[in-house]
């Protein structure tokens, strides 16, 4: 599966790396997922857009 979608994985990784560092956001559950103080984020709409560029059906189900 990874081999099949490698181009998509690479496109999402490049989009993520191009983002600026931001303070780490809390998970919706309130838990922590990292000890780092900064992270890079892609919002759901950007991910859905990238997937659609590769003809992979995707939709936002919650906040997107």
C-alpha positions in Angstrom: 0.0 0.0 0.0 2.8 2.4 0.8 4.4 1.7 -2.5 1.1 2.2 -4.3 0.6 5.6 -2.7 4.2 6.8 -2.3 3.6 9.8 -4.6 0.8 10.9 -2.3 2.8 10.4 0.9 5.7 12.4 -0.7 3.3 15.2 -1.7 1.8 15.4 1.8 5.3 15.3 3.4 6.5 18.2 1.1 3.4 20.2 2.0 4.0 19.6 5.7 7.7 20.4 5.5 6.9 23.7 3.8 4.7 24.8 6.7 6.0 27.1 9.5 6.6 25.7 13.0 3.8 26.4 15.5 3.3 25.8 19.2 2.1 22.2 19.8 -1.7 22.0 20.0 -3.5 19.8 22.5 -5.4 16.8 21.3 -9.2 16.9 21.3 -9.0 14.3 24.1 -6.9 16.7 26.2 -4.0 14.3 26.1 -0.5 15.1 25.0 1.1 13.4 22.0 4.7 14.8 22.1 7.2 16.3 24.4 8.2 18.9 21.8 7.0 22.5 22.1 6.6 23.1 18.3 5.1 21.1 15.4 4.0 21.6 11.8 0.4 21.0 10.9 -1.7 20.5 7.8 -5.4 21.2 8.1 -7.9 18.6 6.9 -8.9 20.6 3.9 -5.3 20.7 2.6 -4.9 17.0 3.1 -8.2 16.3 1.3 -7.1 18.6 -1.5 -3.8 16.8 -2.0 -5.5 13.4 -2.0 -8.0 14.5 -4.6 -5.1 15.7 -6.8 -4.1 12.1 -6.9 -7.7 10.9 -7.5 -8.0 9.4 -4.1 -11.5 10.0 -2.8 -11.5 11.9 0.5 -13.9 14.1 2.5 -13.7 16.0 5.8 -15.9 14.4 8.4 -15.4 16.8 11.3 -13.7 20.1 11.6 -11.9 20.6 8.3 
